[in-house]
Amino acid sequence: MPTTRDYRRIVLALDGALESAHMGHPDFRANGRIFATLNHDGSAGFVTLTPDQQKRLLREYPDVFTPAAGAWGRAGSTKVDLAAVDEETLGEALTLAWQNSTTRKAKNAKRKTTDAKKGKR
């Protein structure tokens, strides 16, 4: 069972990951995007997954992962129960979330370049 210290260690080992704060709790960002957070009491974290990634983890680890409430959950925001997860599975989820933040940056940069060539802003 990983602690919040372990969570931070795993997240901050990812290239370009930084710890910040959002709405009074720790968050972790890469490429200017929040990809993971810790809740106030440290019992759970949240990772930003794609809906398909979320479905897979919910299927494979139903006691560990839960969709966040409402639209956030439908979009892929996923709660991780730190008391139920092992470090390897936590590392996988955090890595997926980090990769998603990297992929989004690359897609946005490509779109901006294409728009600039077309004379759009």
Secondary structure, 3 states (H helix, E strand, C coil): CCCHHHHHHHHHCCCCCEEEEECCEEEEEECCEEEEEECCCCCEEEEECCHHHHHHHHHHCCCCEEECCHHHHHCCEEEEECCCCCHHHHHHHHHHHHHHHHHHHHHHHHHHHHHHHCCCC
